[in-house]
Amino acid sequence: MYIAAGIYHNLKNIIRKKCRKDATSVGVEKRFMLNTLKNKEAPELLKYAIQKTDYTDQGAIGMDMNASDFFRSGKYDLDFKSPMTPTVRHAQPYC
């Protein structure tokens, strides 16, 4: 819990600096409301917040996404053809 709290507060400070101050408000699902960022920027901010702690080797980033996040133009776009997509199928740690 102590490690997670440290990462949370680092992330909150990073978001305040990068985005506007009200972007650190927390929504119904207890997550930050970052509508101004691209999808690939959010994991980078989290990675940076983890790196600012002394616990970089004691955790990992996990993602729980809805299928609707990938539904575009009547079909699911999982971006499998993009070599830059860090996904679980690559079987390597993100950070």
C-alpha positions as CSV (number, residue, x, y, z in Angstrom):
1,M,0.0,0.0,0.0
2,Y,2.9,2.3,0.8
3,I,4.5,1.8,-2.6
4,A,1.2,2.3,-4.4
5,A,0.5,5.5,-2.5
6,G,3.9,6.9,-3.4
7,I,3.4,6.1,-7.1
8,Y,-0.1,7.6,-7.0
9,H,1.1,10.9,-5.5
10,N,4.0,11.1,-8.0
11,L,1.6,10.5,-10.9
12,K,-0.8,13.2,-9.6
13,N,2.1,15.7,-9.5
14,I,3.3,14.7,-13.0
15,I,-0.3,15.1,-14.3
16,R,-0.6,18.6,-12.7
17,K,2.6,19.7,-14.4
18,K,1.8,18.2,-17.8
19,C,-1.9,18.9,-18.0
20,R,-4.1,21.4,-16.2
21,K,-4.7,21.2,-12.5
22,D,-8.3,20.0,-12.7
23,A,-7.0,16.9,-14.7
24,T,-6.1,15.4,-11.3
25,S,-9.7,15.0,-10.3
26,V,-10.8,11.4,-9.8
27,G,-13.8,9.9,-11.6
28,V,-16.4,7.3,-10.6
29,E,-14.0,4.4,-11.3
30,K,-11.3,6.0,-9.1
31,R,-9.0,7.0,-12.0
32,F,-7.7,10.3,-13.2
33,M,-9.7,12.0,-16.0
34,L,-7.1,12.6,-18.7
35,N,-9.1,13.3,-21.9
36,T,-6.3,15.5,-23.2
37,L,-3.7,12.7,-23.6
38,K,-3.3,10.1,-26.3
39,N,-3.7,6.5,-25.2
40,K,0.0,5.8,-25.4
41,E,0.9,8.7,-23.2
42,A,-0.9,7.4,-20.1
43,P,1.3,4.4,-19.6
44,E,4.4,6.6,-20.2
45,L,3.3,8.9,-17.4
46,L,2.7,5.9,-15.1
47,K,6.1,4.5,-16.0
48,Y,7.7,7.9,-15.1
49,A,5.8,8.0,-11.8
50,I,7.1,4.6,-10.9
51,Q,10.7,5.6,-11.9
52,K,10.5,8.5,-9.5
53,T,10.1,6.1,-6.5
54,D,12.7,3.8,-5.0
55,Y,10.6,0.7,-5.9
56,T,11.1,0.4,-9.7
57,D,12.1,-3.3,-9.4
58,Q,9.2,-4.3,-7.1
59,G,6.2,-3.9,-9.4
60,A,4.7,-4.0,-12.9
61,I,2.1,-2.2,-14.9
62,G,-1.1,-4.1,-15.6
63,M,-4.0,-2.9,-17.8
64,D,-7.6,-3.8,-17.7
65,M,-9.3,-2.4,-20.8
66,N,-12.8,-2.8,-22.1
67,A,-13.3,-4.3,-25.5
68,S,-15.2,-1.1,-26.5
69,D,-11.9,0.7,-26.3
70,F,-10.8,-1.2,-29.4
71,F,-14.1,-1.0,-31.4
72,R,-13.7,1.4,-34.3
73,S,-15.7,1.7,-37.5
74,G,-17.8,-1.4,-36.9
75,K,-14.9,-3.8,-36.0
76,Y,-12.2,-4.4,-33.4
77,D,-8.9,-2.7,-34.1
78,L,-6.3,-4.4,-31.9
79,D,-3.4,-2.6,-33.7
80,F,-1.5,-6.0,-34.2
81,K,0.3,-4.6,-37.2
82,S,2.0,-1.8,-35.3
83,P,5.5,-2.8,-34.2
84,M,5.5,0.0,-31.6
85,T,2.5,-1.4,-29.6
86,P,3.6,-2.6,-26.2
87,T,1.1,-5.3,-25.5
88,V,0.9,-8.5,-23.5
89,R,1.3,-10.6,-26.6
90,H,4.9,-9.5,-26.8
91,A,5.5,-11.3,-23.5
92,Q,7.9,-8.7,-22.1
93,P,7.7,-6.2,-19.3
94,Y,6.6,-2.7,-20.2
95,C,8.9,-1.0,-17.8
